[in-house]
Amino acid sequence: MSVNDKRRQFDIELKKRFEELVTWAVTNRPDHSPPLSRADFDPARKAIEALAYDGLDLGERNAAIPEPSENGPQYVNVNPTPWP
């Protein structure tokens, strides 16, 4: 099995398990005021999708950012800018 096939399989499995967790959390939350909805998990879903598969593994993505000792940033903001 090639690396791309393994990544694709990992992507599918990670998303499947996350959606199962979301379904479980929505149906089994003991405090129903306010109730959870699937939309409450959208930020986490976006983060999971970014981790799952975007052509680079975490090591390759992190290697592209220089360390602070190499004049790289001390903080990398990964949150999108809010819409004005």
N, C-alpha and C positions, 0 to 999 in steps of 0.2 A: 504494500500500500504506500503510495507516494505521500510526501509531506502535505501537498495540497488536499489530497483526499482525507488525510487525518484531520487537517484544519476544518474542512467542510463538515466532516462527521462531528467534530467537537462543537462547531457552531450550531448544528442542528440539535445536538443533545443538550447543550447549555440553554438554548432558547426554550426547548421543550420542558426542561426541568424548572426553569424560571416561571413559565406560564402555569405549570402545575402548582408551584408555590403560591403564585398570585391567586389562583382559584381557591386553594385551600385557605389562604389568609382571608379572603373576602367572605367565604362561607362560614368560617369557624371563629371569627372575631367575637370574643365574649361581650364586649361593650358595643352595642349597636347605635350609639348616639355620639357622634355622627357615624353612619355606616361607611365602611370602606367601599371604594369602587375600583374598577380596573384602571381607571384614569389616574388614581392616586399613585400608581406604580410606574407611570410614564417616565419620570426622570431616571429611575433605576433601570427601566427597560432600555433606555438610550445608552446608559453606561454599560450594560451587559452586552448590547449589540456592538458597541465600540470595542469591548474586550474580546468578543467572540471571534470576529474575523474581519480584518480590514487589510489583508495582504501582508501585514507585518506581525510578528509576535511581539510580546512585551519587551523582550530584550533588544530587539532591533529598533523598536520605537524609542525606547529610553536611550539607546546608544546614539541616536541622532541628535539628542539634546546634550550640549557640552556641560560638563560639571562646572560649578561655580569657580573652582580653582583654575579652570581653563577659560575664564572670562565668560562663562555661561550664566544664565539667570539663576538667582537663588530660589525663585518661585515661578512656576509655570501655571498660569491660570487656564484651566481646561473648561471652565464654564462659559457658555456663550453669552454675549452681550444682550441685555434685554432689549426688546423692541421699543423704540421711542414712542 
